Amino acid sequence: MTDENAVLTVSHLDVAYDGAGVISDLSFSVDKRDILVVLGPNGAGKTTLLRALQNLLPYHGTITWQARKIGYLPPQEFLQRQNLPPLTIDEFYAFKNPAEGDVSEILSQVGLDESLLSHQFGELSTGQFQRMMIGWALLDKPDVLILDEPTSGIDVGGEETIYSLLHQFWRNQELTILLVSHDLNIVWEYATQVICLNKQQMCMGKPEEVLTPEQLKALYGTGIKFYRHQHR
Ligand SMILES: Nc1ncnc2c1ncn2[C@@H]1O[C@H](COP(=O)(O)OP(=O)(O)OP(=O)(O)O)[C@@H](O)[C@H]1O
């Protein structure tokens, strides 16, 4: 039986690299308009999970999407502006075959001037680049967006731009977000659901219900500062 409100249902998921198990017997579901944050220590299998969900890795178990279109934000290396191809923004956006008017609309939504379309990647400021990338991810109107630590290595200002823009889109349109983040502040501020992963599922639920100091200690070992934003 499928849950009408679920956008993703994962059941008994196992993923291994060369026979070495990385994810074992993972089951969870994500509802429409959830912001699910995948938490876990280094090597816990978070990126592996996101890749399996996008059918980029072989797996056992079932992954059922009830999504119209799944979008993703490119890897951190791209977001950190390393090894970028010599393209103008116009050329980059054209890869998505946007309909008439879509580029203008998305640029206005991310707060960028159309004159930037003729610029190359290297000619944008950091903040403009972050906005441009969010616009690219959302240009073809996905109803699900997958992001793997989108702000790692990005300065605090850029981080703020990415999350506040994403949150703005999430508020204004039908969007479900699956996000890997190490940042507990992001979890407290934005997550509607959290899954704690350390090869196996260690918690799943609303952050305020499942992220107890005990759970965080079990997930990360000692030394995690327990800090909760009060303003939600
Ligand atoms: N292509 C690969 N081939 C073999 N092993 C891999 C491969 N990719 C990842 N692994 C291993 O799988 C495990 C999980 O890796 P994964 O990248 O999913 O972890 P993660 O939770 O995203 O970690 P981090 O927080 O450090 O980014 C690690 O032990 C890693 O070494």
PDBQT file of the ligand as one rigid body, heavy atoms in Angstrom, charges set to zero:
ROOT
HETATM    1  N1  LIG A 301      33.243   4.536  -4.609  1.00  0.00    +0.000 N 
HETATM    2  C1  LIG A 301      33.497   3.917  -3.448  1.00  0.00    +0.000 A 
HETATM    3  N2  LIG A 301      34.124   2.714  -3.442  1.00  0.00    +0.000 NA
HETATM    4  C2  LIG A 301      34.390   2.081  -2.270  1.00  0.00    +0.000 A 
HETATM    5  N3  LIG A 301      34.041   2.556  -1.051  1.00  0.00    +0.000 NA
HETATM    6  C3  LIG A 301      33.418   3.735  -1.003  1.00  0.00    +0.000 A 
HETATM    7  C4  LIG A 301      33.112   4.481  -2.193  1.00  0.00    +0.000 A 
HETATM    8  N4  LIG A 301      32.469   5.616  -1.837  1.00  0.00    +0.000 NA
HETATM    9  C5  LIG A 301      32.383   5.583  -0.486  1.00  0.00    +0.000 A 
HETATM   10  N5  LIG A 301      32.949   4.460   0.009  1.00  0.00    +0.000 N 
HETATM   11  C6  LIG A 301      33.021   4.082   1.443  1.00  0.00    +0.000 C 
HETATM   12  O1  LIG A 301      31.695   3.968   1.927  1.00  0.00    +0.000 OA
HETATM   13  C7  LIG A 301      31.588   4.495   3.250  1.00  0.00    +0.000 C 
HETATM   14  C8  LIG A 301      30.514   5.586   3.274  1.00  0.00    +0.000 C 
HETATM   15  O2  LIG A 301      30.933   6.666   2.466  1.00  0.00    +0.000 OA
HETATM   16  P1  LIG A 301      30.010   7.944   2.233  1.00  0.00    +0.000 P 
HETATM   17  O3  LIG A 301      30.734   8.843   1.304  1.00  0.00    +0.000 OA
HETATM   18  O4  LIG A 301      28.653   7.512   1.862  1.00  0.00    +0.000 OA
HETATM   19  O5  LIG A 301      29.979   8.543   3.702  1.00  0.00    +0.000 OA
HETATM   20  P2  LIG A 301      29.434   9.951   4.236  1.00  0.00    +0.000 P 
HETATM   21  O6  LIG A 301      28.540   9.651   5.383  1.00  0.00    +0.000 OA
HETATM   22  O7  LIG A 301      28.863  10.729   3.112  1.00  0.00    +0.000 OA
HETATM   23  O8  LIG A 301      30.788  10.587   4.769  1.00  0.00    +0.000 OA
HETATM   24  P3  LIG A 301      31.305  12.114   4.903  1.00  0.00    +0.000 P 
HETATM   25  O9  LIG A 301      30.513  12.753   5.985  1.00  0.00    +0.000 OA
HETATM   26  O10 LIG A 301      32.730  11.903   5.325  1.00  0.00    +0.000 OA
HETATM   27  O11 LIG A 301      31.170  12.765   3.565  1.00  0.00    +0.000 OA
HETATM   28  C9  LIG A 301      32.975   5.007   3.624  1.00  0.00    +0.000 C 
HETATM   29  O12 LIG A 301      33.595   3.997   4.402  1.00  0.00    +0.000 OA
HETATM   30  C10 LIG A 301      33.680   5.152   2.288  1.00  0.00    +0.000 C 
HETATM   31  O13 LIG A 301      35.046   4.908   2.406  1.00  0.00    +0.000 OA
ENDROOT
TORSDOF 0
